[in-house]
Amino acid sequence: MSDVAVLLRKLGEVAARPADDGLSLPPDLYTNSAVLEAERAAIFRRDWLCVGRADKISQAGDYFTTQVDTVPLLLVRQDDGGIRAFANVCQHRLAAVAEGCGNASSFSCPYHGWTYDIDGRLVTAPRMPRTFDPRARRLAESRCEVWNGFIYISLDPSAPALAPQLSELAKVLAPYRMGDMRTVTEGREVWNTNWKILTENFLEAYHLNATHSTTLLPIAPSRNVRMTEGSAAYHFYEHRLADTVTPVPFDPIHGIVNPDLTDDVRQTAWVGGVFPSHVFSVVWDWVFWLSLQPQGTDQVIVEHGVAAPLRFDRHAPLLYDHPNLYFLPLITRVNAEDRARVEAVQVGARSGWGRQSALHPHEATLSTFARYLYRRLSGDNE
């Protein structure tokens, strides 16, 4: 039996355990290169991955480029208001037709000058023979959905639609109106850990007391955590803020009014992830998110951002000292605390001295994630 088969069997044993008797993953799942290749094929080439916020491209012709696994992508806002995702690969000699971000009425390949409209149609192919029909060529397109203001991509044309899988989660998060929130900051980093370790870190609340004792714990005590039922596509838990936390009044110039807010919503955060690797926490006045893709067994690309119900001029310098952006220093500190921990966990995983362990009730989300991994890697997606 191969190493991957052995690890898959162990993963199946973890996935089969009830949530109240959960067990951590085998350490070798974080370090085995063959497992990573299986994850690329079964998860990152097939499932729905978050690639950013929709407000990043708000006007027709707005675009940005990114990559899912090894596929370069071009995301473009259309004339009808929709967003489409194209392979950023010229259909002549395979060069990229766009770089970075901006606004364009068309995309011209810098190699031979083939030019495409924003809907992917080939409109110009200089000096090609008269027999050449440009209507037969267009940019290849991938699946794209916008959910709660986030753009998701799937490279699998047969992947089940995302929104129905998240319908119950959408009901829970509806009062926060994440789709109305605007991007405040975004960035990209590479962390020295396995993508699953970072996903698990965001999913569970057990580490709050030790890791975030001076940052998150005072405003969201662990005694206020309520674990919830997960699903095949996600798992979030509810976290009530401390009674001492009071909302910062919105600046009427920049604030976006949310009529669905109640006192209960203002005091409640939801923390977790949409599988495989889009994790976020949402409160009434901000959402902090990470989207993860493996760069190796011990490196993960971390796309991250913060959105809020605030309108700032995206072309002007951000007013970091604005009272309604009080959360930015907090998020920066929390992110640094998590990075130190998950990179240390990766060192432990590859040491050969790690063992599986019983889970705390506040880590029940990890059992849901293990079941997701087993379904995808075993091919049992029912």
Disulfide bonds with the S-S distance in Angstrom:
none
